[in-house]
Amino acid sequence: MRRQTRGRLTAALFTSALVGSAVVAGGGAAHAEDGAGAPAVRKAAVAEAAALPALPVSVDGGAWESGHLQGTAVDRSKGVMYFSFTNLLVKTDLSGGPLGSVTGFTGHLGDLDFNTADGRVYGSLEYKAAKAFYIAVFDGDRIDRMNMDAASTGVVSTVHLGEVVKDYTADMNGDGVFDGDTAATPDHRYGCSGIDGVAFGSSFDGRGGLKLTVAYGIYSNTTRQDNDHQVLLQYDVRAWKQYERPLTEDAPHTSGPPAPDGKYFAYTGNTTYGVQNLEYDARSGNWLMAVYKGKKTAFPNYSLFVIDGSKRAVQGPVRGQQQSERGKLLSLLPRGLHHAASGVYGWEAAGQYGLIALDDGRYYVAEAGTVQSGGVTRQTGRVVLHRWTGLTPDPFTRVTS
């Protein structure tokens, strides 16, 4: 079964021994500390985070007969947490007490993020057999009891992402055959296996405003050269009400924006199913991408990559494509571990099962597991508070109080 998850980041609060060297080195760290010229969306998010109530050091999402933990999101103003368990959404209070759940998903519910602009939860939702990929939008206020059916209760609507379908179904070898959900094929443009990571944050083009960013899943395939980028789409969701439709799994709809507002590429080397958790840190303006490690020996195969929020996307060659292609390229933050041969920067860190940036140097990092109960295996998940240090190989340290 495909394993997946969710993701934000901050590059501030280095240890006292590292602050001087980090700021001198430039890039994301100095940008994060001074905040000069920070977009309005970042300033507002940081101010809001500072004014919100304190958070516990951990929140337990419970144990469920479901798929494994994929992603998490928090509504701090209302004191609730959301956990995606592949085919189940669970809502809890900050003590871990269950408040409600949404069931009945036969597709793959992945990463989550909370949109402070409209107070709703957004998640990636895949139906590979139907060649259908959606953003699921949950009305959290209406999730008020357990086992609410996704299709009939009206708590979730969906928006179709046609750009993902085009890349997923692309016939790259020209044989006229769609090879389906498999990595062992030259088909699927960029190695696209669908979507997973989602997060709200600033535009990669520096145009301001809050954008939903959706990251591709990427098949693990060491025999092709066109799958070494993370692919990210950005959307302005303010007008998405016109596209939202109820979830109808027996008759998937195609109502959605005609194209993304931007399509971007981050060169990391091939990974196993792409960005599991994507997260934006308003304090630094950086983006965190937590992945399952890749297998190509020409790359370092880190588990965490960071997009440098101080640098706008630039036009350049999308490497490894069958035909010459140019696209909007993103820069990795020049921090952490560095693989000189490929030029790739990154860290070895958790976050693949859920990651939440609190915009003050702290993050909730998710942990997944299983328990046996009455002869039944149940999936567990919880978030644990960490602080970003920037140290290598793991940039997170657990907060104990």
MARLOSE-402255 format. One line per 4 residues: number of its first residue (from 0); for each residue x, y, z negated of C-alpha. Coordinates in nm, 3 decimals. Example, Ala and Ser with C-alpha at 12.3 -4.5 7.8 and 13.67 -1.06 7.14 Angstrom:
! residues 2
0 = 1.230 -0.450 -0.780  1.367 -0.106 -0.714
! end
This chain:
! residues 401
0 = 0.000 0.000 0.000  0.121 0.346 0.084  0.255 0.530 -0.217  0.201 0.904 -0.241
4 = 0.157 1.221 -0.460  0.163 1.601 -0.515  0.371 1.940 -0.573  0.541 2.400 -0.705
8 = 0.899 2.516 -0.817  1.103 2.784 -0.995  1.474 2.857 -0.967  1.500 3.064 -1.283
12 = 1.616 3.003 -1.640  1.951 2.841 -1.584  2.148 2.759 -1.897  2.362 3.042 -2.029
16 = 2.672 2.878 -1.889  2.526 2.879 -1.538  2.348 3.214 -1.515  2.647 3.415 -1.398
20 = 2.756 3.175 -1.127  2.398 3.117 -1.008  2.326 3.486 -0.960  2.659 3.554 -0.791
24 = 2.591 3.270 -0.548  2.289 3.458 -0.410  1.993 3.293 -0.240  1.696 3.190 -0.450
28 = 1.837 3.240 -0.800  1.907 3.612 -0.785  1.588 3.661 -0.591  1.395 3.483 -0.864
32 = 1.548 3.679 -1.148  1.517 4.035 -1.024  1.175 4.001 -0.863  1.255 4.304 -0.644
36 = 1.007 4.342 -0.362  0.811 4.035 -0.473  0.484 3.997 -0.279  0.165 4.096 -0.455
40 = 0.051 3.735 -0.467  0.361 3.640 -0.668  0.332 3.932 -0.911  -0.035 3.858 -0.975
44 = 0.029 3.488 -1.034  0.314 3.549 -1.276  0.113 3.808 -1.469  -0.185 3.574 -1.488
48 = 0.030 3.284 -1.612  0.177 3.501 -1.889  -0.170 3.594 -2.016  -0.311 3.241 -2.031
52 = -0.334 3.024 -2.346  -0.053 2.796 -2.455  -0.033 2.447 -2.308  0.032 2.109 -2.475
56 = 0.357 1.923 -2.412  0.163 1.643 -2.240  -0.182 1.557 -2.112  -0.290 1.195 -2.067
60 = -0.513 1.126 -1.767  -0.632 0.788 -1.892  -0.627 0.435 -1.748  -0.847 0.340 -1.453
64 = -0.926 0.060 -1.210  -0.803 0.257 -0.912  -0.507 0.332 -0.695  -0.195 0.479 -0.854
68 = -0.155 0.843 -0.954  -0.108 1.070 -0.651  -0.124 1.427 -0.779  -0.238 1.667 -1.048
72 = -0.375 2.019 -1.084  -0.463 2.244 -1.377  -0.720 2.518 -1.429  -0.557 2.698 -1.717
76 = -0.831 2.957 -1.760  -1.087 2.683 -1.834  -0.848 2.441 -2.001  -0.899 2.144 -1.768
80 = -0.670 1.908 -1.580  -0.737 1.710 -1.263  -0.576 1.376 -1.172  -0.592 1.209 -0.830
84 = -0.581 0.829 -0.850  -0.592 0.754 -0.473  -0.965 0.669 -0.463  -1.073 0.847 -0.780
88 = -1.061 1.206 -0.912  -1.057 1.244 -1.292  -1.120 1.567 -1.482  -1.002 1.596 -1.844
92 = -0.963 1.861 -2.108  -0.611 1.951 -2.222  -0.631 1.690 -2.497  -0.681 1.420 -2.235
96 = -1.051 1.376 -2.309  -1.238 1.276 -1.991  -1.494 1.533 -1.877  -1.599 1.382 -1.546
100 = -1.489 1.184 -1.242  -1.561 1.157 -0.870  -1.570 0.809 -0.719  -1.651 0.640 -0.390
104 = -1.350 0.736 -0.179  -1.253 0.469 0.072  -0.980 0.689 0.218  -0.660 0.807 0.055
108 = -0.692 1.102 -0.186  -0.344 1.246 -0.237  -0.186 1.562 -0.374  -0.396 1.832 -0.544
112 = -0.372 2.203 -0.610  -0.597 2.455 -0.785  -0.693 2.768 -0.594  -0.716 3.056 -0.840
116 = -0.885 3.271 -0.573  -1.203 3.062 -0.556  -1.172 2.838 -0.864  -1.180 2.512 -0.667
120 = -0.947 2.213 -0.635  -0.802 2.122 -0.294  -0.661 1.781 -0.207  -0.539 1.587 0.094
124 = -0.771 1.311 0.215  -0.689 1.055 0.483  -0.892 0.807 0.688  -0.624 0.658 0.909
128 = -0.842 0.392 1.073  -1.083 0.667 1.181  -0.795 0.897 1.286  -0.941 1.158 1.051
132 = -0.750 1.387 0.815  -0.915 1.635 0.580  -0.869 1.878 0.301  -1.114 1.780 0.029
136 = -1.249 2.078 -0.168  -1.385 2.001 -0.515  -1.621 2.224 -0.713  -1.469 2.150 -1.052
140 = -1.743 2.326 -1.247  -1.997 2.078 -1.112  -1.793 1.774 -1.215  -1.971 1.731 -1.547
144 = -2.013 1.354 -1.589  -1.834 1.031 -1.510  -1.866 0.834 -1.186  -2.015 1.106 -0.967
148 = -2.044 0.981 -0.609  -1.831 1.180 -0.365  -2.079 1.152 -0.078  -2.413 1.213 -0.249
152 = -2.357 1.454 -0.539  -2.234 1.756 -0.342  -1.927 1.815 -0.560  -1.686 1.772 -0.269
156 = -1.678 1.915 0.083  -1.424 1.847 0.357  -1.243 2.042 0.630  -1.097 1.858 0.928
160 = -0.735 1.923 1.034  -0.717 1.870 1.408  -0.347 1.956 1.431  -0.261 1.656 1.216
164 = -0.475 1.426 1.428  -0.295 1.540 1.744  0.048 1.461 1.599  -0.060 1.137 1.432
168 = -0.214 0.999 1.752  0.054 1.131 1.991  0.156 0.875 2.255  0.529 0.948 2.251
172 = 0.636 0.660 2.477  0.365 0.722 2.736  0.230 0.367 2.746  -0.130 0.479 2.696
176 = -0.167 0.279 2.375  -0.221 0.416 2.024  -0.013 0.187 1.804  -0.205 0.260 1.483
180 = -0.088 0.291 1.123  0.266 0.161 1.163  0.616 0.299 1.136  0.756 0.048 1.385
184 = 0.675 0.254 1.694  0.810 0.556 1.883  0.458 0.704 1.866  0.333 0.961 1.610
188 = 0.496 1.300 1.687  0.768 1.385 1.429  0.692 1.044 1.275  0.362 1.184 1.141
192 = 0.179 0.936 0.920  -0.088 1.184 0.807  -0.080 1.432 0.518  -0.016 1.436 0.146
196 = 0.149 1.737 -0.024  -0.071 2.048 -0.067  -0.007 2.379 -0.245  -0.116 2.742 -0.241
200 = 0.152 3.009 -0.205  0.293 3.293 0.001  0.324 3.289 0.378  0.651 3.153 0.518
204 = 0.645 3.444 0.764  0.632 3.702 0.485  0.295 3.839 0.594  0.151 3.828 0.244
208 = -0.168 3.675 0.114  -0.235 3.333 -0.033  -0.201 3.042 0.209  -0.278 2.673 0.173
212 = 0.026 2.472 0.280  -0.022 2.112 0.391  0.275 1.877 0.431  0.286 1.581 0.666
216 = 0.344 1.229 0.558  0.640 1.096 0.761  0.692 0.729 0.836  1.021 0.577 0.728
220 = 1.194 0.472 1.052  1.572 0.463 1.079  1.578 0.392 1.454  1.446 0.728 1.579
224 = 1.596 1.076 1.562  1.282 1.292 1.584  1.157 1.230 1.228  1.419 1.414 1.020
228 = 1.210 1.723 0.937  0.941 1.784 0.682  0.650 1.939 0.871  0.431 2.194 0.694
232 = 0.115 2.368 0.814  -0.020 2.691 0.662  -0.385 2.797 0.658  -0.577 3.102 0.537
236 = -0.873 2.934 0.368  -1.078 3.247 0.300  -1.299 3.175 0.603  -1.317 2.798 0.555
240 = -1.675 2.796 0.427  -1.786 2.788 0.792  -1.601 2.458 0.841  -1.684 2.279 0.517
244 = -1.903 1.972 0.556  -2.018 1.702 0.313  -1.808 1.388 0.291  -1.962 1.130 0.528
248 = -1.727 0.837 0.542  -1.941 0.635 0.785  -1.947 0.922 1.038  -1.632 1.137 1.000
252 = -1.682 1.494 1.121  -1.438 1.716 1.310  -1.533 2.057 1.171  -1.220 2.256 1.098
256 = -0.993 2.540 1.210  -0.885 2.519 1.577  -0.518 2.552 1.478  -0.303 2.624 1.172
260 = -0.191 2.980 1.109  0.166 2.854 1.118  0.361 2.531 1.171  0.703 2.499 1.007
264 = 0.995 2.257 0.986  1.240 2.187 0.702  1.543 1.971 0.789  1.597 1.716 0.511
268 = 1.654 1.386 0.687  1.387 1.118 0.719  1.197 1.033 0.401  0.957 0.755 0.308
272 = 0.610 0.898 0.370  0.717 1.262 0.364  0.628 1.518 0.098  0.442 1.340 -0.178
276 = 0.400 1.648 -0.395  0.435 2.005 -0.275  0.443 2.289 -0.526  0.490 2.666 -0.508
280 = 0.652 2.863 -0.790  0.529 3.221 -0.797  0.814 3.334 -1.021  1.088 3.248 -0.772
284 = 0.886 3.230 -0.450  1.040 2.887 -0.383  0.865 2.569 -0.275  0.933 2.228 -0.424
288 = 0.905 1.909 -0.215  0.910 1.582 -0.410  0.958 1.277 -0.186  1.022 0.905 -0.188
292 = 1.384 0.866 -0.086  1.473 0.806 0.276  1.685 0.522 0.414  1.900 0.678 0.686
296 = 2.269 0.647 0.595  2.357 0.974 0.771  2.165 1.168 0.504  2.197 1.198 0.124
300 = 1.835 1.084 0.072  1.758 1.310 -0.222  1.419 1.284 -0.395  1.368 1.659 -0.440
304 = 1.415 1.941 -0.190  1.353 2.312 -0.241  1.256 2.562 0.029  1.424 2.899 -0.026
308 = 1.141 3.148 -0.071  1.374 3.447 -0.024  1.423 3.359 0.344  1.156 3.392 0.608
312 = 1.105 3.126 0.871  1.318 3.176 1.184  1.277 3.044 1.537  1.522 2.770 1.625
316 = 1.563 2.421 1.773  1.365 2.137 1.616  1.640 1.876 1.612  1.615 1.527 1.753
320 = 1.308 1.569 1.974  1.272 1.375 2.298  1.231 1.703 2.484  1.389 2.032 2.383
324 = 1.162 2.207 2.133  1.177 2.526 1.933  0.983 2.595 1.617  0.968 2.795 1.295
328 = 1.249 2.669 1.073  1.263 2.691 0.693  1.581 2.707 0.483  1.661 2.481 0.190
332 = 1.769 2.657 -0.128  2.153 2.639 -0.137  2.162 2.494 -0.490  2.193 2.154 -0.651
336 = 2.361 1.864 -0.476  2.507 1.929 -0.131  2.572 1.682 0.147  2.830 1.853 0.367
340 = 2.794 1.623 0.668  2.424 1.696 0.715  2.413 2.036 0.544  2.125 1.918 0.324
344 = 2.078 2.043 -0.035  1.864 1.877 -0.300  1.831 1.703 -0.636  1.748 1.363 -0.782
348 = 1.430 1.421 -0.978  1.079 1.302 -1.054  0.764 1.475 -0.932  0.645 1.228 -0.671
352 = 0.334 1.142 -0.875  0.241 1.499 -0.963  0.402 1.836 -1.017  0.261 2.164 -1.145
356 = 0.458 2.488 -1.165  0.347 2.710 -1.452  0.521 3.016 -1.298  0.734 3.081 -1.607
360 = 1.018 2.831 -1.563  0.816 2.535 -1.689  0.655 2.250 -1.499  0.426 1.962 -1.566
364 = 0.593 1.652 -1.420  0.367 1.350 -1.381  0.439 0.995 -1.487  0.255 0.692 -1.348
368 = 0.225 0.338 -1.480  -0.003 0.043 -1.541  -0.162 -0.127 -1.842  -0.336 -0.461 -1.878
372 = -0.682 -0.456 -2.033  -0.905 -0.762 -2.046  -0.709 -0.926 -1.770  -0.749 -0.621 -1.546
376 = -0.464 -0.400 -1.430  -0.543 -0.032 -1.479  -0.348 0.261 -1.339  -0.229 0.528 -1.582
380 = -0.107 0.881 -1.540  -0.003 1.173 -1.755  0.176 1.505 -1.716  0.471 1.597 -1.937
384 = 0.607 1.947 -1.988  0.958 2.019 -1.852  1.176 2.324 -1.802  1.373 2.395 -1.487
388 = 1.748 2.421 -1.550  1.887 2.383 -1.197  2.144 2.134 -1.326  2.251 1.836 -1.119
392 = 2.157 1.575 -1.051  1.823 1.628 -1.232  1.712 1.992 -1.261  1.435 1.925 -1.515
396 = 1.466 1.885 -1.891  1.178 1.774 -2.110  1.016 2.026 -2.346  0.961 1.868 -2.687
400 = 0.761 2.137 -2.865
! end
